[in-house]
Amino acid sequence: MAEGERVGFRLRREKRSLPAMQIFESSLNGAERPCAPKDCARCSGQRKFWKHGTFPRLQGTQVKGAQQVKCQRYICPECGHTWSVIPSDMLPSRSIEVSRFQELMDEIFGLASGDARPPPATVIEEGRIRRACKTLSERIPYLCGLLGQEMPLEASAGLCCFWRAMRELGSTQEILVRLARDFKTSLLRCYASLRAYWERKAAPV
């Protein structure tokens, strides 16, 4: 039996759902596919991932037109867990583009001026931004704690101060990649799927 057939047989035999790990495409630095993490308890990062199909994600707004995007999924032939790549300009579990999210947030908090002013938000976008602001406001102490002295803000700092300080560190896409890479979390939520399966029990909500 070929190696691929053995892996497929083992996964079918286990009859369990395999939790996925998500990686931002921009963090691959041009690589064709993600590598197994060096702290993997099974292979210590020595196994090459195999492509394992795709799944659809809705991306876009009424300004640019919503569309379905195919996200590539990979599988580790050693442990059978799956790893998905989040396409560039996509927020985890949200359909608004990262660039559009940044445009609208910069506009709200006075960082856009002149030709940089974005098109007005649609009604749907206004609702998405309102919910994102509520979530982000609740996560200010947590995110400031992660970023340490780079975010010298009081825990009671308002969202405007936080957003302006965060944007001093880089673009929203760069912040998302850093949070996922260094802290296994995201801007708007601690998604379990950004953590490897062996780390999830200790992950904050």
trRosetta pair geometry for C-beta under 8 A, 3 or more apart (Angstrom, degrees):
i j d omega theta_ij theta_ji phi_ij phi_ji
1 5 4.8 -123 -177 91 94 123
1 6 5.2 117 119 -62 119 86
1 9 7.3 -19 179 -6 151 145
2 5 4.7 91 59 8 80 105
2 6 7.1 -144 96 -8 41 86
3 6 5.6 -54 -150 33 34 113
3 7 6.5 33 154 -18 66 103
3 77 6.7 32 153 -173 111 142
4 7 5.8 -53 -150 34 33 111
4 8 6.4 31 154 -16 65 107
4 50 7.4 149 -111 -138 101 167
4 77 7.6 -75 -99 -118 56 123
5 8 5.7 -54 -146 39 32 111
5 9 6.2 35 154 -21 65 106
6 9 5.7 -54 -147 36 29 112
6 10 6.3 29 155 -20 64 106
7 10 5.8 -57 -149 35 30 110
7 11 6.4 25 156 -16 65 108
7 75 7.6 129 157 128 137 129
7 77 5.0 -79 -90 -144 148 80
7 80 6.7 173 -167 -92 92 88
8 11 5.9 -57 -146 37 30 108
8 12 6.3 26 157 -16 65 107
9 12 6.0 -59 -148 38 29 107
9 13 6.2 30 154 -23 65 110
10 13 5.6 -57 -148 35 30 114
10 14 6.5 31 155 -23 65 104
10 80 6.6 -127 104 -73 110 138
11 14 5.9 -51 -149 30 32 111
11 18 7.3 -43 -144 -38 110 135
11 80 4.9 170 -90 -147 102 129
12 15 7.0 26 172 -65 41 67
14 80 7.3 119 20 118 153 167
18 80 5.9 -129 -104 131 148 88
18 81 5.1 -168 180 -121 115 53
18 82 5.4 110 106 0 118 94
19 81 6.7 -15 67 -145 66 106
19 82 7.8 -160 104 47 29 84
19 192 7.3 -65 -166 130 133 112
19 193 7.1 -148 177 -106 92 72
19 197 5.0 136 68 -101 121 106
19 200 7.2 -36 135 -37 167 161
20 73 7.1 -70 -128 -134 129 108
20 81 7.6 162 -106 175 36 82
20 82 4.7 -38 -106 91 83 99
20 83 6.6 150 -164 -102 75 22
20 84 5.0 24 175 -8 131 109
20 193 5.5 11 87 -144 83 108
21 81 7.0 54 -9 144 104 117
21 82 7.4 -179 22 102 70 49
21 83 4.5 -22 64 -115 97 79
21 84 7.2 171 81 24 43 67
21 193 6.4 168 -126 -179 26 62
21 194 7.3 65 -160 -151 68 16
21 195 7.1 -105 -122 93 92 24
21 196 5.6 1 -98 -100 137 52
21 197 7.1 -98 -57 -33 102 75
22 83 7.6 170 -82 -165 21 61
22 84 5.2 -25 -105 72 70 93
22 85 7.6 142 -158 -103 62 14
22 86 5.4 49 -180 -37 109 107
22 92 6.3 110 117 -112 162 115
22 180 7.6 -86 101 -145 89 133
22 191 7.0 -14 35 117 135 136
22 193 4.6 53 -9 133 108 103
22 194 5.4 -49 60 -87 97 59
23 27 6.1 -116 178 66 89 123
23 28 7.1 85 138 -60 122 92
23 34 5.0 103 47 -83 167 144
23 83 6.3 22 -6 174 114 105
23 84 7.3 171 24 87 72 43
23 85 5.5 -34 72 -109 89 63
23 86 6.8 -165 86 13 34 83
23 180 7.3 143 -132 150 47 136
24 27 4.5 88 72 -3 93 106
24 28 7.9 -148 100 -17 57 78
24 85 7.6 59 -179 -163 9 67
24 86 5.1 -37 -105 64 54 108
24 88 7.7 78 179 -95 88 53
24 173 7.9 151 -174 -169 145 82
24 176 6.4 122 -81 121 152 105
24 177 5.0 -111 65 -100 152 81
24 180 5.8 134 -12 53 110 158
25 28 5.9 -44 -168 9 44 116
25 85 5.2 76 -78 170 80 108
25 86 6.3 -126 -15 84 81 52
25 87 5.3 14 -12 -134 142 32
25 88 4.9 -86 73 -45 122 73
26 88 5.2 95 -53 -106 97 93
26 173 6.1 50 28 168 169 115
26 177 5.6 -89 89 -80 108 135
27 177 4.7 168 -71 -149 102 108
27 180 6.9 -114 -43 85 156 122
27 181 5.8 -180 -139 -68 140 117
28 31 4.3 -119 172 49 96 92
28 32 8.0 -137 167 44 137 14
28 33 7.6 -98 -140 179 138 6
28 34 6.3 -102 -102 -80 105 67
28 85 7.3 -2 -42 -133 134 125
31 34 7.3 103 99 -88 129 31
31 35 7.5 -58 163 -29 160 93
33 48 8.0 79 85 -174 129 83
33 49 5.5 -140 145 70 127 114
33 51 7.4 -115 -103 -70 142 78
33 72 7.9 -107 -115 127 91 139
33 74 5.9 119 -168 -88 119 146
33 85 7.8 -115 -138 -52 61 138
34 49 6.1 35 75 8 76 152
34 74 6.3 -166 46 38 98 154
34 83 5.6 -104 67 133 140 141
34 85 6.6 -178 -26 -80 112 102
35 45 6.3 44 143 -163 105 93
35 48 7.5 -51 -128 -117 71 56
35 49 7.2 -158 -122 -7 25 105
36 40 5.2 -38 167 -17 104 153
36 43 5.6 -10 145 81 160 124
36 45 4.6 178 98 -129 88 44
36 46 6.8 -40 66 37 135 30
36 47 4.9 65 -25 60 152 80
36 48 7.6 -109 -13 -82 104 17
36 49 6.5 157 -54 -51 78 88
36 76 5.8 88 -100 -117 111 118
36 78 7.5 37 -113 24 154 130
37 40 5.0 131 70 -43 79 88
37 45 5.7 -91 117 -85 23 98
37 196 6.0 -87 26 -76 153 142
38 44 6.3 6 -166 180 54 62
38 45 3.9 -27 -93 -24 47 148
39 44 7.8 -2 -114 -130 12 54
39 45 7.5 45 4 -40 32 108
39 196 7.4 -179 86 30 102 163
40 43 5.2 -4 102 51 131 74
40 44 6.0 -135 65 -62 84 16
40 45 5.7 148 18 -50 109 57
40 47 7.9 -79 89 28 161 105
40 76 7.6 -177 -143 -142 151 159
40 78 7.7 90 147 81 139 140
40 79 7.3 -147 -174 -9 117 139
40 196 7.2 -140 -96 -156 70 148
40 198 7.9 138 -138 9 47 136
41 198 5.5 123 -10 -83 124 163
42 47 7.9 -17 106 -2 106 135
42 76 7.5 117 72 141 140 138
42 78 4.8 150 132 134 129 121
42 79 4.4 -170 -13 -59 166 113
43 46 4.8 -129 165 46 95 84
43 47 4.3 -26 172 -11 167 107
43 76 7.2 -158 11 -175 139 123
43 78 4.4 173 -50 -7 126 178
43 79 7.3 -126 -13 -23 103 99
47 76 5.7 88 98 -159 136 89
47 77 6.0 -151 -173 50 132 85
47 78 4.6 -142 -45 -23 162 120
48 77 8.0 14 71 15 61 114
49 74 3.9 34 161 167 131 130
49 75 6.6 144 -161 64 84 30
49 76 5.9 -53 -107 -84 79 59
49 77 8.0 166 -131 -10 35 79
49 83 6.3 -72 -124 46 148 126
50 74 6.4 149 74 -160 35 78
50 75 5.3 -28 65 61 91 86
50 76 8.0 152 20 -99 80 14
50 77 5.9 69 -7 -49 120 102
51 72 6.7 -62 -136 -169 95 107
51 73 7.6 95 -168 82 58 55
51 74 6.0 -56 -105 -105 35 71
51 75 7.9 17 117 16 12 83
52 73 4.7 -75 80 112 91 94
52 74 5.5 114 12 -147 102 17
52 75 3.8 94 -63 -20 145 104
52 82 5.9 -123 86 -124 152 105
53 73 5.4 -7 76 54 71 116
54 70 4.3 10 171 -175 144 103
54 71 6.1 149 -161 70 81 42
54 72 5.6 -43 -101 -99 88 44
54 73 6.2 174 -101 6 29 88
55 70 7.5 139 66 -152 24 61
55 71 5.5 -26 63 59 76 99
55 73 6.2 57 -6 -37 98 123
55 84 7.3 -37 33 -125 117 134
56 68 4.6 -19 -161 -169 117 115
56 69 7.1 130 -156 66 61 39
56 70 6.3 -41 -96 -95 59 56
56 71 7.5 147 -120 11 10 86
57 68 7.1 140 69 -156 33 62
57 69 5.1 -30 66 63 88 92
57 70 8.0 152 20 -102 79 10
57 71 5.3 54 -9 -27 118 119
57 87 7.7 -168 57 17 135 111
57 90 6.7 64 118 -160 146 145
57 95 7.7 -178 162 -106 84 74
58 66 5.8 6 -176 -176 100 112
58 67 7.5 163 -149 86 60 24
58 68 6.0 -41 -94 -97 59 62
58 69 7.6 138 -118 15 10 82
58 95 4.6 -24 107 -115 94 122
59 66 7.1 163 88 -151 31 66
59 67 6.3 -28 67 66 78 71
59 68 7.7 109 20 -132 77 17
59 69 4.7 12 11 -7 126 127
59 87 7.4 -65 -57 68 162 127
59 89 7.7 92 -172 108 135 92
59 90 5.5 -68 -109 -107 129 105
59 95 5.7 -165 -109 -159 31 69
59 97 6.4 72 -178 -77 97 80
60 64 5.3 -122 -150 86 95 99
60 65 5.5 -38 173 98 143 42
60 66 3.8 173 81 -109 110 41
60 67 5.2 72 -11 14 146 71
60 95 6.6 -43 43 165 44 99
60 97 6.7 27 -96 -39 39 102
61 64 5.9 68 52 29 76 85
61 65 7.9 20 74 13 40 16
61 66 6.7 70 -66 -67 8 82
61 95 7.4 138 -71 120 64 97
61 96 5.7 34 -63 -118 112 77
61 97 7.1 -99 -11 6 100 90
61 100 5.9 -168 1 158 136 167
61 122 6.5 169 166 25 109 126
61 124 6.8 176 -153 91 89 116
61 125 5.5 37 -153 -75 138 109
62 65 7.4 35 -149 -80 27 35
62 66 7.3 -15 -70 -26 46 94
62 122 4.5 52 55 -48 127 172
62 124 6.0 116 -13 37 118 127
62 125 7.2 -117 30 -29 96 102
63 100 6.9 161 54 -129 135 133
63 119 5.6 149 -136 78 130 137
63 122 6.4 -155 -46 -25 83 114
63 125 7.3 20 -19 -47 111 145
64 97 7.2 10 36 -7 149 137
64 100 7.2 -123 -5 -69 126 137
66 95 6.6 6 -130 169 111 132
69 87 5.6 -95 156 19 141 153
69 90 7.0 -133 69 -82 156 142
71 84 5.6 37 144 -175 120 109
71 85 6.3 -173 -170 72 84 64
71 86 6.8 -14 -133 -107 125 37
71 87 6.3 -122 -102 -24 80 94
72 84 7.2 160 90 -150 47 62
72 85 5.1 6 63 38 93 114
73 82 5.5 -3 -177 -174 109 120
73 83 7.3 146 -162 76 61 40
73 84 4.9 -29 -105 -97 74 82
73 85 7.9 -156 -83 12 31 74
74 82 6.7 150 80 -158 44 66
74 83 4.8 -24 66 65 98 92
74 84 7.4 178 20 -82 71 33
74 85 7.4 59 -8 -26 106 98
75 80 6.6 -14 -174 -152 106 40
75 81 7.3 168 -148 88 65 29
75 82 5.2 -35 -95 -100 73 73
75 83 7.5 173 -84 19 25 76
76 79 5.1 13 97 44 126 82
76 80 6.6 -61 74 -7 80 14
76 81 5.5 11 30 54 115 73
76 82 7.8 -150 5 -83 76 27
76 83 7.1 70 -36 -12 93 111
77 80 7.7 31 -144 -72 21 53
81 197 5.6 -129 -125 -10 150 138
84 193 7.6 -13 42 173 115 123
86 90 5.3 -146 175 82 92 112
86 92 6.3 -63 -106 -82 150 74
87 90 4.9 70 69 -1 79 132
88 173 7.4 24 -159 -143 79 137
89 97 4.8 -6 164 -160 101 101
89 98 4.9 -137 -149 32 47 98
89 99 5.5 -24 -136 -9 108 101
89 173 7.1 -40 -86 -93 50 127
90 97 6.9 -54 -88 -124 46 59
90 98 6.7 -44 5 -23 10 98
91 94 4.1 -17 92 60 122 108
91 95 8.0 -39 53 19 99 10
91 96 6.4 12 18 71 130 73
91 97 7.6 152 -10 -159 91 16
91 98 5.7 144 -55 -75 81 77
91 101 6.4 66 -48 -25 135 156
91 176 7.5 -126 -116 -114 68 149
91 186 7.9 109 -166 -179 80 134
91 187 7.9 -71 -139 46 107 115
91 188 7.3 35 -176 15 125 131
92 186 5.3 -95 29 -103 136 165
92 188 7.9 -167 63 52 95 102
92 189 7.5 -122 91 58 119 103
92 191 5.2 -92 145 -30 151 161
92 193 7.3 173 -155 72 129 115
92 194 7.0 -58 -89 -57 161 111
93 189 7.5 -32 53 48 137 139
93 191 6.8 172 -7 -100 127 132
94 101 7.9 65 116 -76 138 139
94 128 7.1 119 -165 -160 115 118
94 132 7.6 55 -128 -85 160 114
94 188 7.3 41 -27 52 141 156
95 128 8.0 -101 58 -114 83 147
96 100 5.5 -119 -179 84 91 117
96 101 5.1 109 123 -64 118 96
96 125 6.7 108 -109 -125 128 84
96 128 5.2 138 -35 145 137 154
96 129 8.0 116 -100 -61 176 72
97 100 4.3 86 61 11 94 104
97 101 6.6 -155 92 -8 47 86
98 101 5.6 -55 -147 37 30 115
98 102 6.3 29 155 -19 65 106
98 172 5.4 -171 -178 101 97 116
98 173 5.1 92 138 -76 150 86
98 176 6.7 -88 -123 -8 136 152
99 102 5.8 -54 -149 36 30 111
99 103 6.4 36 151 -23 63 104
99 172 7.9 180 -87 54 33 119
99 173 7.6 -3 -65 -43 70 116
100 103 5.5 -48 -147 32 34 117
100 104 6.4 27 158 -14 65 106
100 118 7.5 126 -143 -159 62 150
100 125 7.5 -97 154 -130 120 129
101 104 6.2 -61 -149 39 26 104
101 105 6.2 21 157 -14 64 112
101 129 7.5 169 -136 -98 70 86
101 132 7.0 -145 -147 -163 113 174
101 172 6.4 -145 93 133 106 169
102 105 5.9 -59 -141 42 29 107
102 106 6.0 31 160 -20 66 109
102 171 6.7 -10 -121 -167 161 82
102 172 4.2 -149 -80 -1 113 132
102 173 7.9 -60 -41 -22 142 77
103 106 6.0 -61 -149 37 23 110
103 107 6.4 24 153 -20 61 108
103 112 7.0 58 -162 -82 62 142
103 118 3.8 87 167 -64 122 149
104 107 5.5 -52 -149 34 33 115
104 108 6.5 35 153 -21 65 103
104 118 6.3 -82 -69 65 56 150
104 121 5.4 68 -125 -78 126 117
104 125 6.5 -158 -90 163 158 120
104 129 5.3 -105 130 -94 137 141
105 108 5.6 -50 -148 33 34 112
105 109 6.3 0 164 8 67 111
105 129 7.1 -171 -71 -143 73 110
105 132 7.9 -86 -78 109 115 131
105 133 8.0 166 -114 -81 95 92
105 163 5.9 -145 165 -152 113 140
105 172 7.7 104 46 -73 140 138
106 109 6.5 -74 -140 53 25 88
106 111 3.9 -86 -157 73 86 109
106 112 4.5 100 123 -42 103 94
106 116 7.7 -67 124 144 139 116
106 118 7.8 107 65 -13 104 116
106 167 7.1 108 -97 -109 94 157
107 111 7.6 -74 -49 54 24 72
107 112 4.5 -21 -85 28 64 138
107 117 6.4 87 -110 -145 107 71
107 118 5.7 -96 -49 31 134 102
108 129 7.3 167 -45 170 144 136
108 133 7.8 -99 135 -86 168 134
109 159 7.7 -123 -88 122 127 85
109 160 4.9 169 -133 -134 106 76
109 163 4.8 166 -11 85 174 137
109 164 6.1 -145 149 -55 128 87
110 160 7.7 36 19 -155 106 112
110 164 7.9 -9 67 -85 94 117
111 163 7.8 -125 -20 130 133 107
111 164 6.7 176 -68 -108 116 78
111 167 6.2 -9 -120 101 164 169
112 116 4.8 -146 -153 114 78 99
112 117 5.0 116 144 -98 117 54
112 118 6.5 -72 -140 -7 162 82
113 116 5.9 34 54 49 45 111
113 117 6.8 7 -142 -54 9 90
114 117 6.8 178 76 -14 24 93
121 125 4.0 -136 -165 97 93 120
121 126 4.9 124 122 -63 127 74
121 129 6.4 -60 -135 -1 156 141
122 125 4.6 95 49 9 75 103
122 126 7.0 -130 94 -10 39 86
123 126 5.7 -50 -151 29 31 115
123 127 6.9 31 152 -16 61 102
124 127 5.9 -56 -159 34 34 111
124 128 6.6 30 148 -17 66 106
125 128 5.5 -55 -147 38 38 111
125 129 6.1 33 157 -17 71 106
126 129 5.9 -55 -144 39 28 107
126 130 6.2 33 155 -23 63 108
127 130 5.7 -53 -145 34 29 113
127 131 6.5 25 158 -14 64 105
128 131 6.0 -58 -150 39 29 106
128 132 6.2 29 152 -19 65 109
129 132 5.5 -54 -143 39 33 113
129 133 6.2 37 156 -23 67 103
130 133 5.9 -52 -148 32 28 111
130 134 6.7 29 152 -19 61 104
131 134 5.7 -52 -151 33 34 113
131 135 6.5 30 153 -15 66 106
132 135 5.8 -57 -149 39 32 109
132 136 5.9 29 156 -18 68 111
132 188 5.9 -65 -141 -111 82 133
133 136 5.7 -56 -139 41 29 109
133 137 6.2 37 158 -27 63 104
133 159 6.0 54 -162 -169 90 165
134 137 5.9 -52 -151 28 26 114
134 138 7.0 21 153 -15 59 106
135 138 6.0 -64 -160 35 33 109
135 139 6.5 15 152 -10 68 114
135 188 4.9 48 114 -162 137 88
135 189 6.8 -44 -178 -60 135 84
136 139 5.7 -68 -147 43 35 106
136 140 7.2 66 153 -57 65 78
136 159 6.2 87 104 -132 106 113
136 162 7.5 175 152 103 105 140
136 163 7.8 50 144 -73 144 97
136 187 6.9 -9 -107 155 102 91
136 188 6.1 -55 -69 -107 80 74
137 140 6.2 -20 -162 -23 35 112
137 158 7.9 -25 -129 -162 100 53
137 159 4.8 -57 -91 -69 88 115
139 142 5.0 -61 -163 48 69 116
139 143 5.4 63 140 -22 93 107
139 187 7.7 134 97 168 151 47
139 188 7.2 -176 7 -139 155 29
139 189 7.9 -126 -72 -81 147 35
140 143 6.1 -62 -140 42 26 104
140 144 6.0 25 163 -18 65 111
140 153 7.4 -78 176 105 108 136
140 155 7.1 132 111 -163 99 51
140 157 6.2 -149 171 69 141 89
140 159 7.0 -125 -68 -93 129 60
140 162 5.0 -101 -124 -90 111 153
141 144 5.9 -58 -143 39 27 110
141 145 6.3 31 156 -23 63 107
141 155 4.2 30 -104 -146 103 98
142 145 5.8 -58 -155 32 28 113
142 146 6.8 26 151 -18 63 104
142 204 7.4 -166 -142 113 135 158
143 146 5.6 -50 -151 32 37 112
143 147 6.3 17 159 -4 69 110
143 151 7.1 -19 125 78 83 176
143 162 7.6 83 79 -165 128 124
143 166 7.8 -6 142 -93 135 126
143 179 7.8 -35 -130 -110 97 127
143 187 7.4 35 -104 -140 140 57
144 147 6.2 -65 -141 48 30 98
144 151 4.6 -134 -130 111 72 127
144 153 5.3 -107 -118 60 137 99
144 155 6.8 -157 60 -99 144 58
144 157 7.5 116 -69 33 149 127
144 162 7.4 -94 -62 -123 106 105
145 148 7.4 25 179 -70 30 52
146 179 7.2 56 131 -124 153 86
146 182 8.0 128 175 105 109 109
146 183 5.1 11 -153 -102 132 159
146 185 7.3 -119 -93 47 160 136
147 150 4.7 -90 164 68 98 106
147 151 4.2 66 92 -2 125 118
147 166 8.0 -163 -38 -110 173 81
147 169 7.3 -76 -153 -82 139 162
148 151 7.0 106 65 34 29 81
149 152 6.0 13 -160 -68 54 93
150 169 6.0 67 162 -97 123 123
151 162 7.6 29 -163 -140 120 74
151 165 5.5 104 -136 135 77 129
151 166 6.9 14 -106 -80 117 69
151 169 7.7 -38 -68 -44 89 135
152 165 7.8 -145 47 -150 58 142
153 157 4.0 -40 173 -20 117 159
153 161 6.0 142 -130 130 129 115
153 162 6.2 171 113 -93 177 71
153 165 5.9 -153 -49 14 124 169
154 157 5.0 136 62 -44 72 86
157 161 4.5 -105 -179 83 109 131
157 162 5.6 132 113 -56 116 87
158 161 5.2 96 60 11 75 100
158 162 7.0 -139 102 -5 39 92
159 162 5.5 -58 -146 39 34 114
159 163 6.0 33 159 -21 70 106
160 163 6.1 -55 -144 35 26 107
160 164 6.4 22 159 -14 62 109
161 164 6.0 -60 -148 39 28 109
161 165 6.2 23 157 -15 65 111
162 165 5.9 -63 -149 40 28 107
162 166 6.1 26 157 -20 66 110
163 166 5.7 -56 -144 37 29 111
163 167 6.2 27 159 -19 65 108
164 167 6.0 -57 -146 36 27 108
164 168 7.0 39 150 -28 59 99
165 168 5.7 -46 -161 19 36 117
165 169 7.6 35 146 -19 60 98
166 169 5.8 -54 -168 25 43 112
166 175 6.2 35 177 -107 105 155
167 170 7.6 -120 -160 68 38 24
167 171 7.8 23 -142 -111 73 28
167 172 7.7 -25 -102 -58 82 73
169 174 7.6 -158 123 104 83 116
169 175 6.3 88 93 -87 117 101
170 174 3.7 -72 137 84 134 142
170 175 5.9 169 76 -48 99 78
170 178 7.8 110 52 -14 142 136
171 174 4.7 98 55 6 77 102
171 175 7.1 -141 97 -4 42 86
172 175 5.6 -54 -148 37 35 113
172 176 6.3 39 153 -23 67 104
172 187 7.3 -16 -162 -60 92 163
173 176 5.7 -52 -149 34 31 114
173 177 6.5 30 154 -17 64 105
174 177 5.8 -54 -149 36 31 110
174 178 6.3 30 154 -18 65 108
175 178 5.7 -57 -147 38 31 111
175 179 6.2 30 157 -19 66 106
175 187 6.5 64 119 -80 113 117
176 179 5.9 -55 -146 36 27 109
176 180 6.3 22 158 -14 63 109
176 186 6.4 13 -143 -145 83 81
176 187 5.9 -60 -93 -24 80 111
177 180 5.9 -61 -148 41 28 108
177 181 5.9 20 159 -15 67 115
178 181 5.9 -59 -136 42 27 106
178 182 5.6 -7 177 10 68 117
178 183 7.9 37 137 10 67 97
179 182 6.9 -63 -121 51 17 88
179 183 5.3 -48 -160 51 57 111
179 185 5.3 -75 168 80 102 75
179 186 5.8 119 111 -116 132 26
179 187 6.3 162 19 -58 165 63
180 183 7.6 -37 -65 59 7 68
180 184 6.6 39 -160 -115 44 30
180 185 7.1 -135 -90 60 44 29
180 186 6.4 25 -71 -84 88 73
180 194 5.1 -114 -133 -157 89 123
184 194 5.2 156 -172 121 61 95
184 195 4.4 69 174 -91 128 81
184 196 7.7 -77 -124 3 137 70
184 199 6.5 -35 166 115 171 150
184 203 7.1 -101 119 -113 119 110
185 189 7.9 -142 -172 113 85 37
185 190 4.7 -43 -132 -118 104 74
185 191 7.3 137 -149 31 49 65
185 194 6.2 147 -97 84 16 144
185 203 8.0 158 -85 -157 90 102
185 204 7.6 -1 -98 55 131 102
186 189 5.8 8 68 62 110 58
186 190 7.0 174 30 -101 75 26
186 191 5.3 30 2 7 126 106
186 194 6.0 171 -40 -40 96 156
190 194 7.8 -118 -173 45 50 121
190 203 6.0 169 154 167 120 101
190 204 5.0 -167 -76 85 177 81
190 205 6.1 129 53 130 124 17
191 194 4.8 90 80 -9 97 102
191 195 8.0 179 103 -2 62 82
192 195 5.8 -65 -166 37 49 107
192 200 5.1 51 -159 -139 104 114
192 203 5.7 145 -112 81 74 158
195 199 4.4 -120 177 85 113 114
195 200 5.2 148 96 -83 126 71
195 203 5.2 -137 -8 -81 164 136
196 199 5.0 79 61 8 79 108
196 200 7.6 -133 92 -37 41 84
197 200 5.9 -35 -152 -7 38 120
199 202 6.3 -72 -177 49 62 99
199 203 6.4 80 131 -55 84 98
200 203 5.1 -36 -149 0 46 123
